[in-house]
Amino acid sequence: MSGLPPDDVLADYLAQEVRPDAHRAQGMLNVLAALRQGRRDRWDVTGDTWSLELNRARASIHSEVAIPGRSQDLPLEEFEDALRSWLEFMELSRGH
């Protein structure tokens, strides 16, 4: 999966860090719900090739190794929509 800039960062993050792992995607959706409900202020995770920082307003994705300086900031709602779409894509792919 690869998107066009600047969405290529989001596409690469989903493909390389979330991967086709429905449990990982659902866990991240649970974190997003906790942020939205005020049960968490932020969530940071460093993956194999990307790091992700979430707060109540934004998602920030940063390259760890691939190409230094590759990053994308987007509203939390957009990140959540992309994550939900990725989860739906994985579920549809398993059905075929």
SULNORQUI-V678924 format. One record per backbone hydrogen bond with DSSP energy under -1.0 kcal/mol. NH is the residue of the N-H (numbers start at 0). CO is the residue of the C=O. Records with the same first field share a line. If there is no record, write none. Layout:
NH: CO  CO
This chain:
6: 3
8: 5
10: 6
11: 7
12: 8
13: 9
14: 10
15: 11
16: 12
17: 12
18: 13
20: 18
24: 20
25: 21
26: 22
27: 23
28: 24
29: 25
30: 26
31: 27
32: 28
33: 29
34: 30
35: 31
36: 32
37: 34
38: 33
39: 33
42: 53
44: 51
46: 49
50: 61
51: 44
52: 59
53: 42
54: 57
58: 73
59: 52
60: 71
61: 50
62: 69
63: 48
64: 48
69: 66
71: 60
73: 58
75: 56
78: 74
79: 75
80: 76
81: 77
82: 78
83: 79
84: 80
85: 81
86: 82
87: 83
88: 84
89: 85
90: 86
91: 87
92: 88
93: 89
94: 90
